[in-house]
Amino acid sequence: MEEPILQTIKTYYPSLSQGQKKVASYLIEHKEEGAIITASQLGRNVGVSETTVIRLANVLGFRGYSHMQEAIRSNWLQSSQSSTMSGQVKEEDRFYQVAEQEKKVFAHMMDQLNPEEIREAAEVMMKADRVFIGGFGGSYAAGYWFYYALRQLRDRVSLFSAEGLLPEEMVDIDELSAVVIFSFPRYRKEGKELSDAARKAGASIVAFADKPLSPVGREADVTITTEERMETDYHSIAGAVSVSEMVIQTAADKYSEQVKARQQKIELMYAERGMFLE
């Protein structure tokens, strides 16, 4: 389950003013800071008035800013962050720069990981009548990996094309379906179109995104993030594949008998067709 304060923000986000949206996004991306600073300090950091901050608290259903901050503390205040990565790399050494960025992605991912969300995503995808997976542009590779892995566990799994959405594919989405969307910067509009269609059809939506308030993240029933609070523009597909692999393994463990029966059938077909060299 998502943190209550995050769910509240996602619920009200579309109706917020532009200034209130800035404050809400700042609170999501600076959890520990939002738990301790004053309303006036928060307003200065975001570039809005203190009144806008207080109005946001009221819109979200709190008696005032201090009441909202109490909720933030109870939900978001965490233990000390992962220790700072040691060692510096030379600016011209791109190989080490990429490696260091990947380390940071994984450090942030482990720091923000919510096991309950992983379990919930696995449940949604294994209980659904059909699963539709979408990842567009640069997010397609992660979506394809997940599609291939999930088909080892269950039937009736579909993958949308990397280039866009076809009505003939979308028409089968209904209230018994689960729609899984991979959406990372730069966000392709097809991801939002798919989440809108899924919501209209009454389907469950699981998002793999860089942050909870991304265009698709704030629309999903379950949002699993990989780069929340990252301070650079670097985006990694490795984090997305890693967390999706956690979902796959969780599903395989929970539904082991069902998965075992399917994998035996698959292995038999592999053998009959001589698909592998070893």
C-alpha positions in Angstrom: 0.0 0.0 0.0 1.2 3.5 -0.7 1.9 6.0 2.1 -1.4 7.7 3.1 -0.1 11.2 2.6 1.1 10.3 -0.9 -2.2 8.8 -1.8 -4.0 11.9 -0.6 -1.8 14.1 -2.7 -2.3 11.9 -5.8 -6.1 12.0 -5.3 -6.3 15.8 -5.1 -3.4 16.6 -7.5 -5.5 17.3 -10.6 -7.6 19.9 -8.8 -4.7 21.8 -7.2 -3.5 25.2 -8.5 -0.2 25.5 -10.2 1.4 26.8 -7.0 -0.1 24.1 -4.9 1.2 21.5 -7.3 4.7 22.9 -7.0 4.4 22.5 -3.2 3.0 19.0 -3.4 5.8 17.9 -5.8 8.4 19.4 -3.5 7.1 17.5 -0.5 7.1 14.3 -2.5 10.7 14.8 -3.7 12.1 16.2 -0.4 10.5 14.0 2.2 12.7 14.5 5.2 13.0 18.3 4.6 9.2 18.7 4.3 8.9 17.0 7.7 10.8 19.7 9.6 10.8 23.1 7.8 8.2 25.8 8.4 5.5 26.8 6.0 7.3 30.1 5.2 10.6 28.2 4.5 8.8 25.7 2.3 7.1 28.5 0.4 10.5 30.2 -0.2 12.1 27.0 -1.3 9.3 26.4 -3.9 8.9 30.0 -4.9 5.3 30.5 -3.7 3.7 32.3 -0.8 3.2 30.9 2.7 -0.5 31.3 2.1 -0.3 28.8 -0.8 1.4 26.3 1.4 -1.3 26.6 4.0 -4.1 26.4 1.4 -2.6 23.2 0.1 -2.8 21.7 3.6 -6.5 22.7 3.8 -7.3 21.3 0.3 -5.7 18.0 1.3 -8.1 17.8 4.3 -5.8 18.9 7.1 -6.7 21.5 9.8 -3.6 23.4 8.9 0.1 23.2 8.0 1.2 21.8 11.3 -1.4 19.1 11.1 -0.2 18.1 7.6 3.4 18.2 8.8 2.5 15.7 11.6 1.2 13.4 9.0 4.3 13.8 6.9 6.5 13.0 9.9 4.6 9.9 10.7 4.8 8.6 7.1 8.0 9.9 5.7 10.6 10.7 8.3 13.2 8.0 7.7 16.5 6.9 9.3 19.8 8.3 8.0 20.3 8.2 4.3 22.7 5.8 2.7 26.3 6.8 3.3 27.9 9.0 0.7 29.6 7.1 -2.1 33.3 7.2 -1.6 35.8 7.9 -4.3 35.9 10.4 -7.1 36.2 9.7 -10.7 37.9 11.7 -13.4 35.5 13.9 -15.4 36.8 12.5 -18.7 36.4 8.9 -17.7 32.8 8.2 -18.9 32.9 4.5 -18.0 33.4 5.2 -14.3 30.9 8.1 -14.4 28.2 5.7 -15.7 29.2 3.2 -13.0 29.0 5.8 -10.3 25.6 7.0 -11.5 24.3 3.4 -11.5 25.5 3.0 -7.9 23.5 6.1 -7.0 20.4 4.9 -8.7 20.6 1.6 -6.8 21.3 3.3 -3.5 18.2 5.5 -3.9 16.2 2.5 -5.1 17.0 0.5 -2.0 16.5 3.4 0.3 12.9 4.1 -1.0 11.9 0.4 -1.6 8.5 -0.5 -0.2 8.1 -4.3 0.1 4.4 -4.0 0.5 4.1 -2.2 -2.9 6.1 -5.0 -4.5 3.8 -7.6 -3.0 0.7 -5.6 -4.1 1.9 -5.3 -7.6 2.6 -9.1 -7.8 -0.9 -9.8 -6.5 -2.5 -7.5 -9.0 -0.7 -9.0 -12.0 -1.3 -12.7 -11.0 -5.0 -12.3 -10.1 -6.0 -10.3 -13.2 -7.8 -12.0 -16.1 -5.4 -10.4 -18.5 -2.3 -8.3 -18.2 -1.4 -5.5 -20.7 2.1 -4.1 -20.6 3.1 -0.7 -22.1 6.5 0.9 -22.3 7.1 3.5 -25.0 10.2 5.0 -26.5 13.1 4.6 -24.1 10.9 2.7 -21.6 10.1 -0.1 -24.1 13.1 -2.2 -23.2 12.1 -2.5 -19.6 8.6 -3.2 -20.6 9.6 -6.0 -23.0 11.8 -7.7 -20.3 8.9 -7.7 -17.9 6.6 -9.0 -20.6 8.9 -11.9 -21.3 9.4 -12.7 -17.7 5.7 -12.6 -16.8 4.8 -14.9 -19.6 6.9 -17.5 -17.8 4.5 -17.3 -14.9 1.1 -16.9 -16.4 -1.0 -16.8 -19.6 -2.9 -13.9 -21.3 -0.1 -11.3 -21.2 0.1 -8.7 -24.0 2.7 -6.1 -24.9 1.9 -2.9 -26.7 4.2 -1.8 -29.6 7.0 0.5 -28.8 5.7 3.0 -31.3 2.2 3.5 -30.0 -1.3 2.3 -29.2 -3.7 0.5 -31.5 -7.5 0.5 -30.8 -7.6 -3.2 -31.7 -5.3 -3.8 -28.7 -6.8 -1.4 -26.3 -10.4 -2.5 -26.8 -9.9 -5.7 -24.8 -9.0 -3.8 -21.6 -11.7 -4.2 -19.0 -12.3 -4.1 -15.2 -10.8 -7.5 -14.8 -7.5 -6.5 -16.5 -4.3 -5.2 -15.0 -2.3 -2.6 -17.0 1.4 -2.2 -16.3 3.1 0.9 -17.6 6.8 1.7 -17.6 7.2 5.5 -17.9 10.5 7.3 -17.5 11.8 10.7 -18.8 11.3 11.9 -21.3 7.7 10.8 -20.7 6.0 9.6 -23.9 2.3 10.7 -24.2 1.3 7.2 -25.0 1.9 6.2 -21.4 -0.6 8.7 -20.2 -3.1 7.8 -22.9 -2.8 4.2 -21.8 -3.4 5.0 -18.1 -6.4 7.1 -19.1 -7.9 4.3 -21.1 -7.2 1.8 -18.3 -8.8 4.1 -15.7 -11.9 4.5 -18.0 -12.2 0.8 -18.4 -11.9 0.2 -14.7 -8.7 -1.8 -14.9 -6.0 -1.9 -12.2 -2.9 0.2 -13.0 0.6 -0.6 -11.9 3.3 2.0 -12.8 7.1 1.7 -12.8 8.3 5.3 -12.8 11.0 7.6 -11.6 8.8 9.4 -9.1 5.3 9.1 -7.7 4.0 12.3 -9.3 5.2 11.6 -12.8 2.3 11.8 -15.3 1.6 8.0 -15.1 2.8 7.6 -11.5 0.1 9.8 -10.0 -2.6 8.0 -11.9 -1.7 4.4 -10.9 -3.1 2.3 -8.1 0.4 1.0 -7.3 3.4 3.1 -8.2 6.9 1.6 -7.8 9.6 4.2 -8.1 13.3 3.8 -8.9 14.9 7.3 -9.0 13.0 9.3 -6.4 15.0 12.1 -4.9 17.8 11.8 -7.5 19.5 15.1 -7.9 20.7 14.7 -11.5 19.1 14.2 -14.9 20.6 10.7 -15.3 18.0 8.0 -15.8 18.8 4.3 -15.7 16.9 1.4 -17.2 18.8 -0.9 -14.8 16.8 0.3 -11.8 13.5 -0.3 -13.6 14.5 -3.9 -14.6 15.7 -4.6 -11.0 12.5 -3.6 -9.3 10.4 -5.4 -11.9 12.5 -8.5 -11.3 11.6 -8.2 -7.6 7.9 -8.2 -8.6 8.4 -11.3 -10.8 10.2 -13.2 -8.1 7.6 -12.3 -5.5 4.8 -13.5 -7.8 6.7 -16.7 -8.6 7.2 -17.5 -4.9 3.5 -16.7 -4.0 2.0 -18.7 -6.8 4.6 -21.4 -7.0 2.3 -24.3 -7.9 0.6 -22.4 -10.7 3.9 -21.2 -12.0 5.6 -24.6 -11.8 2.8 -26.2 -13.9 3.2 -23.6 -16.6 7.0 -23.7 -16.7 6.9 -27.5 -17.1 4.7 -27.1 -20.1 7.0 -24.4 -21.5 10.1 -26.5 -20.9 8.5 -29.5 -22.7 7.8 -27.3 -25.8 11.4 -26.0 -25.7 12.7 -29.6 -25.7 10.3 -30.7 -28.5 11.4 -27.8 -30.7 15.1 -28.0 -29.8 15.2 -24.3 -29.2 18.4 -24.2 -27.2 22.0 -25.3 -28.0 22.7 -26.7 -24.6 
